[in-house]
Amino acid sequence: AFVVSGGATASRKVVDAWTEFVKKQTAGALGGLLWGKVTAVEAKLSLTAGTLGKACGTDDVTAAVLHALHAKDGDLVLAAAGPRDAVNNGLGRLRVHVAKETGLVGKESAQKLCW
């Protein structure tokens, strides 16, 4: 799983496109994504939209997942379930795709080294 900082503003159409990207990248080994928009209600973080909240099951599990990912109000959490190699490959490629699509990574910055 990974967090898209400020990603809760992403539309369902965008999330669906990312889901299709993952399916193609893993040749169908992953059926799709689990996702959730993070919101703070009375200083408590929760997942208010998406499939990830249902997959977590309880508020305690949801809280533990959000804490482990350092998720904040307004973030989007993307996750997958399936064979380890497919999950790692699919989410790894998706993370890079989302970073480029949202402008978090530019083409030039990918090759620069920091000394």
N, C-alpha and C positions, 0 to 999 in steps of 0.2 A: 504494500500500500504506500501511497505517497500523497502529499498535500499540495494543492495548487493554491498558493497564497492569494487571497482576494477572489478566488475562483467561484464563489457562490453566485456571482452575477452571470455566470455562463448559462446560456439558454439550454433547454432540453435538446434542441436541434444540435447544438455544439457537442453536448455529452453523447448524443446518439452517433454523431460523426466520429468521435473518439472511440466509441464502442466498436464501430465498424472497422476503424483503423486497427484495433487490437485483434479482431477476428481475422483480418487479412494477414497481419504480421505473424500470427501463430498458426496459419493454415487451418483454422477452425478448431485447434486444440483447446482454445478458450471460447466459451460460448458468449462471452461479453464481459462487461464491467459491473462491479458493485460500486455505487457512488452515493455520496451524501453531502448535502449542504449544511455547513456548521452554523448554528445560531446560538446566541447566548440568551437564555431566558432566566431572569432573576439571578444573574451571575453564574448560572449553570449552563455548560455547553451541551448541546444536543444536536442530533441530525434531524432536520425538519423536512427534508425532501430526499427522494432517491431510495435505492434498494438496500443500501448498507445498513441503515437503522434496523430494518426488519431482519437482516442477516445476523446482526449483533444480538438480537433477542431481548436483552434486558438493559435497563438504564446503567447498571453497574458495568456491564461489558462495554457498552457504548462509551462510557466515561473513561474506561481503561484504554480503549483504542485511541480516543481523541487525545488523552494525556500522553500516550506513548509516541504519537505522531506530532506532538506539540502543536496541534491544530488550534486555531483561533476563530473567533466570531468572523463570519464572512468568507471563510475558506471553503474549499471543495476537497473532499477526500475521495480518491480513486483507488480501488482495490480489485483483486481478482482471486479466483479460487480454481484450482486444478493441478495438473502435474507441475512439479517444481520448475522444470526447465521452461515449460510454456509460460508460466506466470512470470518468472524472472525475465525471459526474453521479451514477452509482450509488454510488461509494465516498464521495462528499461527503455524500449523503443518508444513507448507512449510518452514517457517522461521527457525525452529529448524532443519529440514531436510537439508536445504541449509548450515546452520552453521556447522553441523557435516560433510557434504560432502566436504566442502571447507576447513575444518580444523580450523574453527574459534572457535569451541567448542570441547574439548576433553571429553572422557567419565569420566575421573577422575575429571576434573574441575567442572562438573555439580553438584557434591555433596559437594564440599568444601564450607565452610562458611567463611566469612570475618569478623573478630572481630576488 
